[in-house]
Each structure stands twice: as C-alpha cells, then as structure tokens.
C-alpha cells in the first residue's frame, strides 16, 4: 500500500470542521475545490458566505452542534 499522508478531521464544539492534511476536497458534483492551506475549516452551520469554508458566521447565528445538544439533554 502506498504511503498516503494522514488527513485528520476535528469537529470543533459549535464550530467548524477543521481538516488537517486535506489534499483534495470535492463538491457534491465531484468538482475539485482548491485547497491552498495545510489546515482548512469547513462550515457546519450552513450560513457561511464562503461555503464550503467557514467564515465564523456560526458565532453570529449561535450555531449549536446537534450532537452536543443531545449529550447535554441526556445529562
């Protein structure tokens, strides 16, 4: 198996998905989206003006991660 660089995706609480080591990102139609940084932040709130990238709009809209909400509700 060839040596493939590791890609790590971290879901920040109530924030973006931080992607470390992404070499290729494609949209739903398979079109490649240029990755110019070693770490990129992908929008999870759906309100970014620069989709798929995060522009911190989640802070203005008070986005809450549904998974975190379920955990808080079960406590």
PyMOL Python script that loads the backbone (N, CA, C, O; Angstrom):
from pymol import cmd

cmd.read_pdbstr("""\
ATOM      1  N   UNK A   1       0.846  -1.179   0.000  1.00  0.00           N
ATOM      2  CA  UNK A   1       0.000   0.000   0.000  1.00  0.00           C
ATOM      3  C   UNK A   1       0.894   1.246   0.000  1.00  0.00           C
ATOM      4  O   UNK A   1       1.822   1.329   0.805  1.00  0.00           O
ATOM      5  N   UNK A   2       0.633   2.216  -0.887  1.00  0.00           N
ATOM      6  CA  UNK A   2       1.472   3.409  -0.938  1.00  0.00           C
ATOM      7  C   UNK A   2       1.341   4.231   0.342  1.00  0.00           C
ATOM      8  O   UNK A   2       0.329   4.162   1.039  1.00  0.00           O
ATOM      9  N   UNK A   3       2.376   5.003   0.636  1.00  0.00           N
ATOM     10  CA  UNK A   3       2.389   5.853   1.817  1.00  0.00           C
ATOM     11  C   UNK A   3       1.487   7.062   1.568  1.00  0.00           C
ATOM     12  O   UNK A   3       1.878   7.989   0.859  1.00  0.00           O
ATOM     13  N   UNK A   4       0.291   7.059   2.142  1.00  0.00           N
ATOM     14  CA  UNK A   4      -0.690   8.121   1.958  1.00  0.00           C
ATOM     15  C   UNK A   4      -0.636   9.047   3.172  1.00  0.00           C
ATOM     16  O   UNK A   4      -0.732   8.580   4.307  1.00  0.00           O
ATOM     17  N   UNK A   5      -0.481  10.368   2.946  1.00  0.00           N
ATOM     18  CA  UNK A   5      -0.458  11.283   4.098  1.00  0.00           C
ATOM     19  C   UNK A   5      -1.767  11.219   4.875  1.00  0.00           C
ATOM     20  O   UNK A   5      -2.841  11.040   4.299  1.00  0.00           O
ATOM     21  N   UNK A   6      -1.659  11.365   6.171  1.00  0.00           N
ATOM     22  CA  UNK A   6      -2.834  11.302   7.033  1.00  0.00           C
ATOM     23  C   UNK A   6      -3.657  12.582   6.933  1.00  0.00           C
ATOM     24  O   UNK A   6      -3.109  13.683   6.879  1.00  0.00           O
ATOM     25  N   UNK A   7      -4.960  12.425   6.908  1.00  0.00           N
ATOM     26  CA  UNK A   7      -5.899  13.542   6.954  1.00  0.00           C
ATOM     27  C   UNK A   7      -6.698  13.379   8.243  1.00  0.00           C
ATOM     28  O   UNK A   7      -7.282  12.325   8.495  1.00  0.00           O
ATOM     29  N   UNK A   8      -6.716  14.437   9.057  1.00  0.00           N
ATOM     30  CA  UNK A   8      -7.416  14.387  10.332  1.00  0.00           C
ATOM     31  C   UNK A   8      -8.503  15.456  10.334  1.00  0.00           C
ATOM     32  O   UNK A   8      -8.239  16.621  10.036  1.00  0.00           O
ATOM     33  N   UNK A   9      -9.728  15.052  10.671  1.00  0.00           N
ATOM     34  CA  UNK A   9     -10.862  15.981  10.729  1.00  0.00           C
ATOM     35  C   UNK A   9     -11.316  16.085  12.181  1.00  0.00           C
ATOM     36  O   UNK A   9     -11.613  15.083  12.831  1.00  0.00           O
ATOM     37  N   UNK A  10     -11.363  17.325  12.674  1.00  0.00           N
ATOM     38  CA  UNK A  10     -11.768  17.579  14.053  1.00  0.00           C
ATOM     39  C   UNK A  10     -13.008  18.453  14.047  1.00  0.00           C
ATOM     40  O   UNK A  10     -12.994  19.545  13.478  1.00  0.00           O
ATOM     41  N   UNK A  11     -14.086  17.985  14.676  1.00  0.00           N
ATOM     42  CA  UNK A  11     -15.311  18.776  14.802  1.00  0.00           C
ATOM     43  C   UNK A  11     -15.174  19.640  16.049  1.00  0.00           C
ATOM     44  O   UNK A  11     -15.159  19.132  17.170  1.00  0.00           O
ATOM     45  N   UNK A  12     -15.074  20.945  15.843  1.00  0.00           N
ATOM     46  CA  UNK A  12     -14.976  21.847  16.986  1.00  0.00           C
ATOM     47  C   UNK A  12     -16.359  22.077  17.565  1.00  0.00           C
ATOM     48  O   UNK A  12     -17.318  22.252  16.813  1.00  0.00           O
ATOM     49  N   UNK A  13     -16.484  22.080  18.893  1.00  0.00           N
ATOM     50  CA  UNK A  13     -17.794  22.262  19.530  1.00  0.00           C
ATOM     51  C   UNK A  13     -18.455  23.552  19.047  1.00  0.00           C
ATOM     52  O   UNK A  13     -17.895  24.640  19.184  1.00  0.00           O
ATOM     53  N   UNK A  14     -19.646  23.411  18.485  1.00  0.00           N
ATOM     54  CA  UNK A  14     -20.430  24.544  17.992  1.00  0.00           C
ATOM     55  C   UNK A  14     -19.664  25.383  16.977  1.00  0.00           C
ATOM     56  O   UNK A  14     -19.900  26.585  16.859  1.00  0.00           O
ATOM     57  N   UNK A  15     -18.748  24.755  16.246  1.00  0.00           N
ATOM     58  CA  UNK A  15     -17.940  25.459  15.251  1.00  0.00           C
ATOM     59  C   UNK A  15     -17.700  24.612  14.021  1.00  0.00           C
ATOM     60  O   UNK A  15     -18.453  23.678  13.744  1.00  0.00           O
ATOM     61  N   UNK A  16     -16.648  24.938  13.279  1.00  0.00           N
ATOM     62  CA  UNK A  16     -16.392  24.270  12.003  1.00  0.00           C
ATOM     63  C   UNK A  16     -15.764  22.888  12.157  1.00  0.00           C
ATOM     64  O   UNK A  16     -15.429  22.443  13.255  1.00  0.00           O
ATOM     65  N   UNK A  17     -15.621  22.236  11.017  1.00  0.00           N
ATOM     66  CA  UNK A  17     -14.808  21.027  10.927  1.00  0.00           C
ATOM     67  C   UNK A  17     -13.425  21.494  10.514  1.00  0.00           C
ATOM     68  O   UNK A  17     -13.273  22.093   9.450  1.00  0.00           O
ATOM     69  N   UNK A  18     -12.418  21.235  11.327  1.00  0.00           N
ATOM     70  CA  UNK A  18     -11.049  21.589  10.983  1.00  0.00           C
ATOM     71  C   UNK A  18     -10.413  20.380  10.327  1.00  0.00           C
ATOM     72  O   UNK A  18     -10.376  19.294  10.906  1.00  0.00           O
ATOM     73  N   UNK A  19      -9.908  20.576   9.107  1.00  0.00           N
ATOM     74  CA  UNK A  19      -9.342  19.479   8.322  1.00  0.00           C
ATOM     75  C   UNK A  19      -7.843  19.715   8.190  1.00  0.00           C
ATOM     76  O   UNK A  19      -7.409  20.699   7.592  1.00  0.00           O
ATOM     77  N   UNK A  20      -7.073  18.817   8.746  1.00  0.00           N
ATOM     78  CA  UNK A  20      -5.611  18.892   8.659  1.00  0.00           C
ATOM     79  C   UNK A  20      -5.135  17.843   7.672  1.00  0.00           C
ATOM     80  O   UNK A  20      -5.457  16.662   7.804  1.00  0.00           O
ATOM     81  N   UNK A  21      -4.365  18.279   6.682  1.00  0.00           N
ATOM     82  CA  UNK A  21      -3.783  17.337   5.727  1.00  0.00           C
ATOM     83  C   UNK A  21      -4.672  17.002   4.547  1.00  0.00           C
ATOM     84  O   UNK A  21      -4.441  15.994   3.879  1.00  0.00           O
ATOM     85  N   UNK A  22      -5.681  17.810   4.268  1.00  0.00           N
ATOM     86  CA  UNK A  22      -6.544  17.554   3.103  1.00  0.00           C
ATOM     87  C   UNK A  22      -5.771  17.909   1.833  1.00  0.00           C
ATOM     88  O   UNK A  22      -5.240  19.012   1.708  1.00  0.00           O
ATOM     89  N   UNK A  23      -5.714  16.988   0.919  1.00  0.00           N
ATOM     90  CA  UNK A  23      -5.048  17.252  -0.350  1.00  0.00           C
ATOM     91  C   UNK A  23      -6.053  17.438  -1.465  1.00  0.00           C
ATOM     92  O   UNK A  23      -5.740  17.988  -2.521  1.00  0.00           O
ATOM     93  N   UNK A  24      -7.266  16.973  -1.218  1.00  0.00           N
ATOM     94  CA  UNK A  24      -8.298  17.047  -2.254  1.00  0.00           C
ATOM     95  C   UNK A  24      -9.660  17.126  -1.588  1.00  0.00           C
ATOM     96  O   UNK A  24     -10.010  16.283  -0.762  1.00  0.00           O
ATOM     97  N   UNK A  25     -10.431  18.154  -1.957  1.00  0.00           N
ATOM     98  CA  UNK A  25     -11.809  18.301  -1.497  1.00  0.00           C
ATOM     99  C   UNK A  25     -12.665  18.477  -2.740  1.00  0.00           C
ATOM    100  O   UNK A  25     -12.328  19.266  -3.623  1.00  0.00           O
ATOM    101  N   UNK A  26     -13.771  17.745  -2.812  1.00  0.00           N
ATOM    102  CA  UNK A  26     -14.662  17.858  -3.964  1.00  0.00           C
ATOM    103  C   UNK A  26     -16.065  18.202  -3.499  1.00  0.00           C
ATOM    104  O   UNK A  26     -16.462  17.881  -2.378  1.00  0.00           O
ATOM    105  N   UNK A  27     -16.819  18.870  -4.392  1.00  0.00           N
ATOM    106  CA  UNK A  27     -18.208  19.187  -4.060  1.00  0.00           C
ATOM    107  C   UNK A  27     -19.101  18.013  -4.419  1.00  0.00           C
ATOM    108  O   UNK A  27     -18.614  16.969  -4.854  1.00  0.00           O
ATOM    109  N   UNK A  28     -20.392  18.175  -4.240  1.00  0.00           N
ATOM    110  CA  UNK A  28     -21.351  17.088  -4.449  1.00  0.00           C
ATOM    111  C   UNK A  28     -21.343  16.582  -5.900  1.00  0.00           C
ATOM    112  O   UNK A  28     -21.711  15.436  -6.158  1.00  0.00           O
ATOM    113  N   UNK A  29     -20.926  17.433  -6.842  1.00  0.00           N
ATOM    114  CA  UNK A  29     -20.876  17.035  -8.252  1.00  0.00           C
ATOM    115  C   UNK A  29     -19.526  16.466  -8.662  1.00  0.00           C
ATOM    116  O   UNK A  29     -19.320  16.115  -9.824  1.00  0.00           O
ATOM    117  N   UNK A  30     -18.600  16.376  -7.695  1.00  0.00           N
ATOM    118  CA  UNK A  30     -17.285  15.837  -7.993  1.00  0.00           C
ATOM    119  C   UNK A  30     -16.282  16.872  -8.468  1.00  0.00           C
ATOM    120  O   UNK A  30     -15.156  16.523  -8.821  1.00  0.00           O
ATOM    121  N   UNK A  31     -16.675  18.152  -8.484  1.00  0.00           N
ATOM    122  CA  UNK A  31     -15.758  19.211  -8.889  1.00  0.00           C
ATOM    123  C   UNK A  31     -14.761  19.471  -7.764  1.00  0.00           C
ATOM    124  O   UNK A  31     -15.140  19.602  -6.600  1.00  0.00           O
ATOM    125  N   UNK A  32     -13.491  19.543  -8.127  1.00  0.00           N
ATOM    126  CA  UNK A  32     -12.459  19.760  -7.120  1.00  0.00           C
ATOM    127  C   UNK A  32     -12.465  21.206  -6.639  1.00  0.00           C
ATOM    128  O   UNK A  32     -12.568  22.144  -7.429  1.00  0.00           O
ATOM    129  N   UNK A  33     -12.351  21.361  -5.320  1.00  0.00           N
ATOM    130  CA  UNK A  33     -12.257  22.671  -4.687  1.00  0.00           C
ATOM    131  C   UNK A  33     -10.809  22.827  -4.251  1.00  0.00           C
ATOM    132  O   UNK A  33     -10.279  22.000  -3.509  1.00  0.00           O
ATOM    133  N   UNK A  34     -10.178  23.894  -4.719  1.00  0.00           N
ATOM    134  CA  UNK A  34      -8.757  24.086  -4.456  1.00  0.00           C
ATOM    135  C   UNK A  34      -8.473  24.234  -2.957  1.00  0.00           C
ATOM    136  O   UNK A  34      -9.121  25.012  -2.257  1.00  0.00           O
ATOM    137  N   UNK A  35      -7.499  23.477  -2.495  1.00  0.00           N
ATOM    138  CA  UNK A  35      -7.043  23.546  -1.106  1.00  0.00           C
ATOM    139  C   UNK A  35      -5.678  24.221  -1.143  1.00  0.00           C
ATOM    140  O   UNK A  35      -4.730  23.687  -1.719  1.00  0.00           O
ATOM    141  N   UNK A  36      -5.580  25.404  -0.523  1.00  0.00           N
ATOM    142  CA  UNK A  36      -4.340  26.176  -0.586  1.00  0.00           C
ATOM    143  C   UNK A  36      -3.609  26.251   0.754  1.00  0.00           C
ATOM    144  O   UNK A  36      -2.508  26.795   0.827  1.00  0.00           O
ATOM    145  N   UNK A  37      -4.210  25.711   1.811  1.00  0.00           N
ATOM    146  CA  UNK A  37      -3.623  25.761   3.146  1.00  0.00           C
ATOM    147  C   UNK A  37      -3.484  24.348   3.700  1.00  0.00           C
ATOM    148  O   UNK A  37      -4.245  23.460   3.315  1.00  0.00           O
ATOM    149  N   UNK A  38      -2.524  24.126   4.599  1.00  0.00           N
ATOM    150  CA  UNK A  38      -2.385  22.790   5.197  1.00  0.00           C
ATOM    151  C   UNK A  38      -3.526  22.446   6.154  1.00  0.00           C
ATOM    152  O   UNK A  38      -3.793  21.272   6.413  1.00  0.00           O
ATOM    153  N   UNK A  39      -4.200  23.479   6.680  1.00  0.00           N
ATOM    154  CA  UNK A  39      -5.357  23.291   7.560  1.00  0.00           C
ATOM    155  C   UNK A  39      -6.474  24.173   7.040  1.00  0.00           C
ATOM    156  O   UNK A  39      -6.281  25.370   6.828  1.00  0.00           O
ATOM    157  N   UNK A  40      -7.660  23.575   6.831  1.00  0.00           N
ATOM    158  CA  UNK A  40      -8.817  24.344   6.361  1.00  0.00           C
ATOM    159  C   UNK A  40      -9.989  24.107   7.306  1.00  0.00           C
ATOM    160  O   UNK A  40     -10.081  23.063   7.952  1.00  0.00           O
ATOM    161  N   UNK A  41     -10.889  25.098   7.379  1.00  0.00           N
ATOM    162  CA  UNK A  41     -12.073  24.992   8.230  1.00  0.00           C
ATOM    163  C   UNK A  41     -13.300  24.927   7.332  1.00  0.00           C
ATOM    164  O   UNK A  41     -13.542  25.830   6.531  1.00  0.00           O
ATOM    165  N   UNK A  42     -14.073  23.853   7.468  1.00  0.00           N
ATOM    166  CA  UNK A  42     -15.292  23.670   6.684  1.00  0.00           C
ATOM    167  C   UNK A  42     -16.501  24.070   7.508  1.00  0.00           C
ATOM    168  O   UNK A  42     -16.595  23.739   8.690  1.00  0.00           O
ATOM    169  N   UNK A  43     -17.427  24.784   6.880  1.00  0.00           N
ATOM    170  CA  UNK A  43     -18.636  25.270   7.539  1.00  0.00           C
ATOM    171  C   UNK A  43     -19.537  24.101   7.928  1.00  0.00           C
ATOM    172  O   UNK A  43     -19.740  23.172   7.146  1.00  0.00           O
ATOM    173  N   UNK A  44     -20.076  24.160   9.150  1.00  0.00           N
ATOM    174  CA  UNK A  44     -21.084  23.184   9.588  1.00  0.00           C
ATOM    175  C   UNK A  44     -22.432  23.833   9.827  1.00  0.00           C
ATOM    176  O   UNK A  44     -23.454  23.146   9.858  1.00  0.00           O
ATOM    177  N   UNK A  45     -22.450  25.162   9.997  1.00  0.00           N
ATOM    178  CA  UNK A  45     -23.714  25.820  10.354  1.00  0.00           C
ATOM    179  C   UNK A  45     -24.603  26.059   9.143  1.00  0.00           C
ATOM    180  O   UNK A  45     -25.815  26.222   9.286  1.00  0.00           O
ATOM    181  N   UNK A  46     -24.010  26.081   7.948  1.00  0.00           N
ATOM    182  CA  UNK A  46     -24.784  26.301   6.735  1.00  0.00           C
ATOM    183  C   UNK A  46     -24.997  27.756   6.378  1.00  0.00           C
ATOM    184  O   UNK A  46     -25.691  28.049   5.405  1.00  0.00           O
ATOM    185  N   UNK A  47     -24.421  28.682   7.138  1.00  0.00           N
ATOM    186  CA  UNK A  47     -24.666  30.101   6.910  1.00  0.00           C
ATOM    187  C   UNK A  47     -23.458  30.862   6.376  1.00  0.00           C
ATOM    188  O   UNK A  47     -23.554  32.071   6.164  1.00  0.00           O
ATOM    189  N   UNK A  48     -22.333  30.203   6.153  1.00  0.00           N
ATOM    190  CA  UNK A  48     -21.127  30.888   5.682  1.00  0.00           C
ATOM    191  C   UNK A  48     -21.369  31.519   4.318  1.00  0.00           C
ATOM    192  O   UNK A  48     -22.053  30.950   3.467  1.00  0.00           O
ATOM    193  N   UNK A  49     -20.806  32.688   4.126  1.00  0.00           N
ATOM    194  CA  UNK A  49     -20.854  33.346   2.823  1.00  0.00           C
ATOM    195  C   UNK A  49     -19.746  32.875   1.909  1.00  0.00           C
ATOM    196  O   UNK A  49     -19.664  33.315   0.762  1.00  0.00           O
ATOM    197  N   UNK A  50     -18.879  31.978   2.399  1.00  0.00           N
ATOM    198  CA  UNK A  50     -17.741  31.476   1.625  1.00  0.00           C
ATOM    199  C   UNK A  50     -17.739  29.955   1.560  1.00  0.00           C
ATOM    200  O   UNK A  50     -16.674  29.339   1.531  1.00  0.00           O
ATOM    201  N   UNK A  51     -18.916  29.348   1.538  1.00  0.00           N
ATOM    202  CA  UNK A  51     -19.006  27.882   1.538  1.00  0.00           C
ATOM    203  C   UNK A  51     -18.122  27.296   0.449  1.00  0.00           C
ATOM    204  O   UNK A  51     -18.054  27.847  -0.649  1.00  0.00           O
ATOM    205  N   UNK A  52     -17.448  26.197   0.729  1.00  0.00           N
ATOM    206  CA  UNK A  52     -17.596  25.324   1.890  1.00  0.00           C
ATOM    207  C   UNK A  52     -16.774  25.780   3.097  1.00  0.00           C
ATOM    208  O   UNK A  52     -16.810  25.136   4.146  1.00  0.00           O
ATOM    209  N   UNK A  53     -16.035  26.882   2.958  1.00  0.00           N
ATOM    210  CA  UNK A  53     -15.155  27.340   4.026  1.00  0.00           C
ATOM    211  C   UNK A  53     -15.934  28.052   5.130  1.00  0.00           C
ATOM    212  O   UNK A  53     -16.954  28.689   4.870  1.00  0.00           O
ATOM    213  N   UNK A  54     -15.454  27.939   6.334  1.00  0.00           N
ATOM    214  CA  UNK A  54     -16.040  28.627   7.477  1.00  0.00           C
ATOM    215  C   UNK A  54     -15.599  30.088   7.459  1.00  0.00           C
ATOM    216  O   UNK A  54     -14.424  30.382   7.238  1.00  0.00           O
ATOM    217  N   UNK A  55     -16.539  31.003   7.692  1.00  0.00           N
ATOM    218  CA  UNK A  55     -16.207  32.429   7.818  1.00  0.00           C
ATOM    219  C   UNK A  55     -16.603  32.965   9.194  1.00  0.00           C
ATOM    220  O   UNK A  55     -16.713  34.177   9.381  1.00  0.00           O
ATOM    221  N   UNK A  56     -16.813  32.077  10.145  1.00  0.00           N
ATOM    222  CA  UNK A  56     -17.167  32.376  11.541  1.00  0.00           C
ATOM    223  C   UNK A  56     -18.594  32.881  11.729  1.00  0.00           C
ATOM    224  O   UNK A  56     -18.927  33.396  12.797  1.00  0.00           O
ATOM    225  N   UNK A  57     -19.440  32.744  10.713  1.00  0.00           N
ATOM    226  CA  UNK A  57     -20.838  33.143  10.848  1.00  0.00           C
ATOM    227  C   UNK A  57     -21.537  32.337  11.932  1.00  0.00           C
ATOM    228  O   UNK A  57     -22.527  32.798  12.500  1.00  0.00           O
ATOM    229  N   UNK A  58     -21.036  31.133  12.229  1.00  0.00           N
ATOM    230  CA  UNK A  58     -21.652  30.305  13.280  1.00  0.00           C
ATOM    231  C   UNK A  58     -21.725  31.051  14.609  1.00  0.00           C
ATOM    232  O   UNK A  58     -22.619  30.801  15.417  1.00  0.00           O
ATOM    233  N   UNK A  59     -20.784  31.965  14.835  1.00  0.00           N
ATOM    234  CA  UNK A  59     -20.805  32.749  16.078  1.00  0.00           C
ATOM    235  C   UNK A  59     -21.971  33.735  16.084  1.00  0.00           C
ATOM    236  O   UNK A  59     -22.613  33.941  17.114  1.00  0.00           O
ATOM    237  N   UNK A  60     -22.241  34.345  14.922  1.00  0.00           N
ATOM    238  CA  UNK A  60     -23.343  35.308  14.822  1.00  0.00           C
ATOM    239  C   UNK A  60     -24.706  34.631  14.911  1.00  0.00           C
ATOM    240  O   UNK A  60     -25.650  35.177  15.482  1.00  0.00           O
ATOM    241  N   UNK A  61     -24.793  33.429  14.334  1.00  0.00           N
ATOM    242  CA  UNK A  61     -26.072  32.709  14.316  1.00  0.00           C
ATOM    243  C   UNK A  61     -26.263  31.832  15.548  1.00  0.00           C
ATOM    244  O   UNK A  61     -27.305  31.199  15.720  1.00  0.00           O
ATOM    245  N   UNK A  62     -25.239  31.803  16.403  1.00  0.00           N
ATOM    246  CA  UNK A  62     -25.267  30.980  17.621  1.00  0.00           C
ATOM    247  C   UNK A  62     -25.521  29.503  17.316  1.00  0.00           C
ATOM    248  O   UNK A  62     -26.304  28.830  17.986  1.00  0.00           O
ATOM    249  N   UNK A  63     -24.829  29.029  16.281  1.00  0.00           N
ATOM    250  CA  UNK A  63     -24.928  27.626  15.890  1.00  0.00           C
ATOM    251  C   UNK A  63     -24.585  26.730  17.078  1.00  0.00           C
ATOM    252  O   UNK A  63     -23.622  26.980  17.802  1.00  0.00           O
ATOM    253  N   UNK A  64     -25.374  25.702  17.261  1.00  0.00           N
ATOM    254  CA  UNK A  64     -25.116  24.698  18.295  1.00  0.00           C
ATOM    255  C   UNK A  64     -25.069  23.333  17.636  1.00  0.00           C
ATOM    256  O   UNK A  64     -25.969  22.958  16.884  1.00  0.00           O
ATOM    257  N   UNK A  65     -24.018  22.602  17.923  1.00  0.00           N
ATOM    258  CA  UNK A  65     -23.835  21.268  17.375  1.00  0.00           C
ATOM    259  C   UNK A  65     -24.939  20.356  17.893  1.00  0.00           C
ATOM    260  O   UNK A  65     -25.058  20.168  19.104  1.00  0.00           O
ATOM    261  N   UNK A  66     -25.752  19.782  17.001  1.00  0.00           N
ATOM    262  CA  UNK A  66     -26.846  18.909  17.455  1.00  0.00           C
ATOM    263  C   UNK A  66     -26.345  17.741  18.309  1.00  0.00           C
ATOM    264  O   UNK A  66     -27.035  17.339  19.246  1.00  0.00           O
ATOM    265  N   UNK A  67     -25.182  17.193  18.015  1.00  0.00           N
ATOM    266  CA  UNK A  67     -24.655  16.081  18.819  1.00  0.00           C
ATOM    267  C   UNK A  67     -24.357  16.552  20.241  1.00  0.00           C
ATOM    268  O   UNK A  67     -24.633  15.831  21.200  1.00  0.00           O
ATOM    269  N   UNK A  68     -23.800  17.744  20.386  1.00  0.00           N
ATOM    270  CA  UNK A  68     -23.533  18.270  21.727  1.00  0.00           C
ATOM    271  C   UNK A  68     -24.836  18.546  22.464  1.00  0.00           C
ATOM    272  O   UNK A  68     -24.915  18.340  23.676  1.00  0.00           O
ATOM    273  N   UNK A  69     -25.842  19.000  21.762  1.00  0.00           N
ATOM    274  CA  UNK A  69     -27.147  19.280  22.384  1.00  0.00           C
ATOM    275  C   UNK A  69     -27.745  17.990  22.933  1.00  0.00           C
ATOM    276  O   UNK A  69     -28.281  17.974  24.041  1.00  0.00           O
ATOM    277  N   UNK A  70     -27.653  16.906  22.156  1.00  0.00           N
ATOM    278  CA  UNK A  70     -28.187  15.611  22.609  1.00  0.00           C
ATOM    279  C   UNK A  70     -27.455  15.158  23.866  1.00  0.00           C
ATOM    280  O   UNK A  70     -28.077  14.646  24.796  1.00  0.00           O
ATOM    281  N   UNK A  71     -26.134  15.345  23.900  1.00  0.00           N
ATOM    282  CA  UNK A  71     -25.351  14.965  25.073  1.00  0.00           C
ATOM    283  C   UNK A  71     -25.759  15.797  26.279  1.00  0.00           C
ATOM    284  O   UNK A  71     -25.917  15.259  27.375  1.00  0.00           O
ATOM    285  N   UNK A  72     -25.933  17.108  26.092  1.00  0.00           N
ATOM    286  CA  UNK A  72     -26.329  17.993  27.209  1.00  0.00           C
ATOM    287  C   UNK A  72     -27.713  17.624  27.715  1.00  0.00           C
ATOM    288  O   UNK A  72     -27.954  17.624  28.922  1.00  0.00           O
ATOM    289  N   UNK A  73     -28.644  17.303  26.784  1.00  0.00           N
ATOM    290  CA  UNK A  73     -30.011  16.966  27.176  1.00  0.00           C
ATOM    291  C   UNK A  73     -30.090  15.655  27.944  1.00  0.00           C
ATOM    292  O   UNK A  73     -30.986  15.474  28.769  1.00  0.00           O
ATOM    293  N   UNK A  74     -29.150  14.729  27.679  1.00  0.00           N
ATOM    294  CA  UNK A  74     -29.196  13.427  28.343  1.00  0.00           C
ATOM    295  C   UNK A  74     -28.559  13.454  29.732  1.00  0.00           C
ATOM    296  O   UNK A  74     -28.711  12.512  30.509  1.00  0.00           O
ATOM    297  N   UNK A  75     -27.844  14.540  30.039  1.00  0.00           N
ATOM    298  CA  UNK A  75     -27.200  14.645  31.372  1.00  0.00           C
ATOM    299  C   UNK A  75     -28.195  14.956  32.458  1.00  0.00           C
ATOM    300  O   UNK A  75     -27.819  15.076  33.624  1.00  0.00           O
TER     301      UNK A  75
END
""", "prot")
cmd.dss("prot")
cmd.show_as("cartoon", "prot")
cmd.util.cbc("prot")
cmd.orient("prot")
